[in-house]
Amino acid sequence: MPATAQAPEVTARQFATRRPSVEAALRDDPVVWLSSVQRDGRPHLVPVWFHWDGERIVAFSKPNARKVDNLRDQPSVMLAVGTPGPDFQVELIEATAEIPEADAAEIMPEGFGAKYRELLRRANLTVQRFAEVYSQPIVLRPTRFLGYGGRGWDAAGSLAT
């Protein structure tokens, strides 16, 4: 399936069954871990800065990065977000990636610079320079939310392992 194909429709139940902690992690955490598959079948896992708008995750990459090639070949991905606490609770998200033709500056959400203000400062980057270097947008559309760990992890049932 090409990376420009439409993502499968996410049902209301799939969004409704996500844990409340996923919204906080998607809004506040500085990185989401993006797992893709290389042409030879090996997994590729990288952290990326991102913005969540309630429906999609927008991340950015250097245009010739391995992850971009992977996503062009195979747009199905798994994401992980959250900081494990005592209950080792993190959020796993299945998603479909799109590689837009537009530049990062055209797609960058308004709140991106505010979210990363301190990290950009520490990296000696402006938002504009970040958009120039990480000029390839990646749009990730969740298809399924899975929890991992958390209360109830020792009971058989609904949480991913």
Helices and strands as residue ranges (DSSP letters): H 12-16, H 20-28, E 32-37, E 43-48, E 50-52, E 57-61, H 66-73, E 76-81, E 90-98, H 104-107, H 112-115, H 117-122, H 127-133, E 136-148
